[in-house]
């Protein structure tokens, strides 16, 4: 149980740094924006035949938002925590 508490404290310390906080915030905002685009660009009802000149770009936007809904937040988190790890290694070597 003590090991679990130590791991939780370490996690909270990492997440509370400013760079990590901004990475988590960017990930949450990008997920929310892409999720709203996905919800707003869903397919049209089956009974309505839409103009293909309008339908194809809308479906491409929907597909791109579905992919970006998970890729952008993951990219922000990896970039935010990778730079923190790199900075921690450099400061550890100087000691």
ROLO-48840 format. One record per residue (C-alpha): residue in three letters; x, z negated, y negated. Coordinates in nm, 4 decimals. Layout:
N
{rest ala	c1 X	c3 Z	c2 Y}
...
This chain:
95
{rest unk	c1 0.0000	c3 0.0000	c2 0.0000}
{rest unk	c1 0.2871	c3 -0.0756	c2 -0.2363}
{rest unk	c1 0.4307	c3 0.2713	c2 -0.1734}
{rest unk	c1 0.0959	c3 0.4261	c2 -0.2677}
{rest unk	c1 0.0866	c3 0.2213	c2 -0.5890}
{rest unk	c1 0.4418	c3 0.3316	c2 -0.6743}
{rest unk	c1 0.3526	c3 0.6965	c2 -0.6145}
{rest unk	c1 0.0444	c3 0.6607	c2 -0.8355}
{rest unk	c1 0.2526	c3 0.5013	c2 -1.1136}
{rest unk	c1 0.5064	c3 0.7830	c2 -1.0909}
{rest unk	c1 0.2300	c3 1.0408	c2 -1.1085}
{rest unk	c1 0.0785	c3 0.8762	c2 -1.4160}
{rest unk	c1 0.4190	c3 0.8590	c2 -1.5855}
{rest unk	c1 0.4834	c3 1.2314	c2 -1.5248}
{rest unk	c1 0.1384	c3 1.3345	c2 -1.6466}
{rest unk	c1 0.1565	c3 1.1140	c2 -1.9557}
{rest unk	c1 0.4593	c3 1.2902	c2 -2.1064}
{rest unk	c1 0.3754	c3 1.5249	c2 -2.3920}
{rest unk	c1 0.4902	c3 1.8441	c2 -2.2187}
{rest unk	c1 0.2937	c3 1.7593	c2 -1.9047}
{rest unk	c1 -0.0120	c3 1.6653	c2 -2.1093}
{rest unk	c1 -0.0042	c3 1.9966	c2 -2.2903}
{rest unk	c1 0.0369	c3 2.1859	c2 -1.9602}
{rest unk	c1 -0.2627	c3 2.0057	c2 -1.8101}
{rest unk	c1 -0.4673	c3 2.0628	c2 -2.1264}
{rest unk	c1 -0.3825	c3 2.4341	c2 -2.1323}
{rest unk	c1 -0.4711	c3 2.4614	c2 -1.7640}
{rest unk	c1 -0.8086	c3 2.2935	c2 -1.8181}
{rest unk	c1 -0.8928	c3 2.5049	c2 -2.1230}
{rest unk	c1 -0.7910	c3 2.8313	c2 -1.9558}
{rest unk	c1 -0.9986	c3 2.7440	c2 -1.6482}
{rest unk	c1 -1.3007	c3 2.6642	c2 -1.8666}
{rest unk	c1 -1.2713	c3 2.9859	c2 -2.0690}
{rest unk	c1 -1.2266	c3 3.2051	c2 -1.7619}
{rest unk	c1 -1.5115	c3 3.0244	c2 -1.5861}
{rest unk	c1 -1.7435	c3 3.0943	c2 -1.8794}
{rest unk	c1 -1.6436	c3 3.4618	c2 -1.8737}
{rest unk	c1 -1.7128	c3 3.4759	c2 -1.4993}
{rest unk	c1 -2.0517	c3 3.3138	c2 -1.5434}
{rest unk	c1 -2.1427	c3 3.5445	c2 -1.8327}
{rest unk	c1 -2.0278	c3 3.8663	c2 -1.6717}
{rest unk	c1 -2.2048	c3 3.8351	c2 -1.3383}
{rest unk	c1 -2.3690	c3 4.1340	c2 -1.1776}
{rest unk	c1 -2.6992	c3 4.2607	c2 -1.3100}
{rest unk	c1 -3.0204	c3 4.1918	c2 -1.1160}
{rest unk	c1 -3.0789	c3 4.4206	c2 -0.8176}
{rest unk	c1 -3.3972	c3 4.5731	c2 -0.9594}
{rest unk	c1 -3.2306	c3 4.7032	c2 -1.2747}
{rest unk	c1 -3.0180	c3 5.0167	c2 -1.2598}
{rest unk	c1 -2.7600	c3 4.9936	c2 -1.5334}
{rest unk	c1 -2.5648	c3 5.2679	c2 -1.7026}
{rest unk	c1 -2.2328	c3 5.3145	c2 -1.5206}
{rest unk	c1 -2.0471	c3 5.3487	c2 -1.8511}
{rest unk	c1 -2.1409	c3 4.9878	c2 -1.9234}
{rest unk	c1 -2.1447	c3 4.8533	c2 -1.5680}
{rest unk	c1 -1.7888	c3 4.9477	c2 -1.4627}
{rest unk	c1 -1.6045	c3 4.7790	c2 -1.7537}
{rest unk	c1 -1.8220	c3 4.4699	c2 -1.7128}
{rest unk	c1 -1.7388	c3 4.4491	c2 -1.3428}
{rest unk	c1 -1.3672	c3 4.4950	c2 -1.4197}
{rest unk	c1 -1.3866	c3 4.2123	c2 -1.6735}
{rest unk	c1 -1.5652	c3 3.9967	c2 -1.4175}
{rest unk	c1 -1.3024	c3 4.0691	c2 -1.1505}
{rest unk	c1 -1.0143	c3 3.9966	c2 -1.3905}
{rest unk	c1 -1.1753	c3 3.6690	c2 -1.4975}
{rest unk	c1 -1.2261	c3 3.5630	c2 -1.1353}
{rest unk	c1 -0.8565	c3 3.6187	c2 -1.0651}
{rest unk	c1 -0.7410	c3 3.4567	c2 -1.3918}
{rest unk	c1 -0.9686	c3 3.1567	c2 -1.3426}
{rest unk	c1 -0.7190	c3 3.0212	c2 -1.0902}
{rest unk	c1 -0.3974	c3 3.2089	c2 -1.1723}
{rest unk	c1 -0.3696	c3 3.1029	c2 -1.5389}
{rest unk	c1 -0.4134	c3 2.7282	c2 -1.4821}
{rest unk	c1 -0.1686	c3 2.7373	c2 -1.1923}
{rest unk	c1 0.0824	c3 2.9248	c2 -1.4067}
{rest unk	c1 0.0489	c3 2.6743	c2 -1.6920}
{rest unk	c1 0.0970	c3 2.3816	c2 -1.4554}
{rest unk	c1 0.3968	c3 2.5326	c2 -1.2768}
{rest unk	c1 0.5638	c3 2.6290	c2 -1.6050}
{rest unk	c1 0.4953	c3 2.2893	c2 -1.7619}
{rest unk	c1 0.6235	c3 2.0842	c2 -1.4725}
{rest unk	c1 0.9166	c3 2.3168	c2 -1.3939}
{rest unk	c1 1.0562	c3 2.2804	c2 -1.7452}
{rest unk	c1 1.0115	c3 1.9034	c2 -1.7190}
{rest unk	c1 1.2041	c3 1.8974	c2 -1.3916}
{rest unk	c1 1.4795	c3 2.1141	c2 -1.5389}
{rest unk	c1 1.5064	c3 1.8856	c2 -1.8438}
{rest unk	c1 1.5176	c3 1.5774	c2 -1.6212}
{rest unk	c1 1.8023	c3 1.7269	c2 -1.4140}
{rest unk	c1 2.0070	c3 1.8113	c2 -1.7224}
{rest unk	c1 1.9633	c3 1.4648	c2 -1.8720}
{rest unk	c1 2.0499	c3 1.3080	c2 -1.5346}
{rest unk	c1 2.3801	c3 1.5020	c2 -1.5198}
{rest unk	c1 2.4885	c3 1.3823	c2 -1.8640}
{rest unk	c1 2.4879	c3 1.0174	c2 -1.7576}
